[in-house]
Every structure is written in structure tokens, then in C-alpha cells.
Amino acid sequence: MGRLVISWSGGKDSLLALARARQAGHHVVGLVTTVSEPLGRVTMHGVRRELVQAQAHALGLPLWEAALPVPDPADPQDRCPLCPVDRPQAGLVPNTTYEEVMLGTLKPLADAGVEGVVFGDIYLQDLRRFRESLLAQVGLAGFFPLWGAEPKDVLQEFSREGGKAVVVCCHQDLAPLLGARTDNGFLSRLPAGVDPCGEKGEFHTFVFDHPLFSQPIRFTLGETVTRDGFIWQDLRLA
């Protein structure tokens, strides 16, 4: 396959999917991320846009942002069933809005010769079907280089390659993991039943160093915010 873009959250699975895509001989031409506006933060992860922009710069790749509106927190229907997690994270837009914004972002890329999108998903079949159906509307293919792998193996491969990431969001009952690094005995700290990659939305990460980066992303820890059963660790560029 020729020209591909990466569905980019800034987390470890996105980074490893990029590494594997390149190892398989694919030509990755850029990153696509969703940003909640006007907050200017990556959807679900809550990471400031300047941090993913710094990642893109360190990777030497352009970054395309799909700007999603901030939903009405008072509307119980204004939730996104996109991710089939145990406890869907509040603050996500409905699928119809997500589809409209993403198709508007992806169609110009398809028209410019991009052939597919790489995702870091591992085993959520409903999510994969949703993604592939969405991409088909603009003639793009989906690529899932981590698909079928054991999440523990994925995390260990990321660390073995020299990847370093920090937990930036997690379920409130996993609060001791917030701010933890994935390269420092992380697996041993996970409670029983928690997916080692947070595949079901238990936690999200931000990659600050990897051999694919031209330089590490320097950051400082900001405040923490708790809402709707989740807790976020703010990061600021240093």
C-alpha cells in the first residue's frame, strides 16, 4: 500500500501502529487527530493541541486536525457510542457529528492521493467495523497493524523499542495510575482485569519519547481534573 495517514491520539498504540506500518513498507504521509473545540484538546485524552503538534514536529510529519464541537453536558443523549467501552467517556459528540467532521477531514486527503488510514486498535471488533464503514464512504482502506496482538505484548514491545509514555487520563478508581510512566514497572501496577493497553478506555497515554522522535517532548505536570468518573492529568510544554 502506498500513501497512508495515522489516526493519531498521541498515545502509545498510535505510535506503535506508526512504527509497524513503516516496518511493513507503507509510506506514512501524516497524522490525523480529533480536537475538541474551543478547548483545543485531543478528544478523550484531554492533551493540549500544542503537545501533539510537538509530536508531529518530532516525527517530521504534518498534522491534520478534525475539530469536534464540545457537546452539551446537560444532554444525556449527547454521548458518542463510537467506542464500545465499559463506561463511555462523557463529553464526546454523537456519531453523526463525528462522521460529518471526519469525512470532511478525510475526503480532501483521499482526493490528494491518500489510500488508507492506520489505527492502533487491538481487538474491539465493533469499533473496527465502524471505522471501516466510515472510511469506505470516501474510498479509503483501514489498516490495523496491532490487530489480534496480546495487549501485554503490545505494551512490552512499545517499551522494548524505547518508547516512553505517561498516563494522562484514567477511570477515577484507577487514580493512582495517573501520571505514571509506562516504562517503569507499569504492568505490575495494573489491577486485575484492567487491559494492559487500556483498550476498553480504562486509561489513555501521551508518548513523550521514542526512537522515531527527533527529540523528546519536554513537559511539566499541571492540574488534575475529575469529571464523570474520569480523572485527567494536564500537561504543559516545558
ABEGO torsion letter per residue (X at the ends): XBBBBBBBAGBAAAAAAAAAAAAAGBBBAEBBBBBBOAAGBBBGAGBBAAAAAAAAAAAGBBBBBBBBBBBBAABAABBBAABBBABBBBGBBBAAAAAAAAAAAAAAAAAAGBABBBBABAABAAAAAAAAAAAAAAGBBBBBAABGBBAAAAAAAAAAAGBBBBBABBBAAAAAABGBBAABGAAAABBBGBBAAGAAGABBBBBABBAABABBBBBBBBBBBBBGGBBBBBBBBX
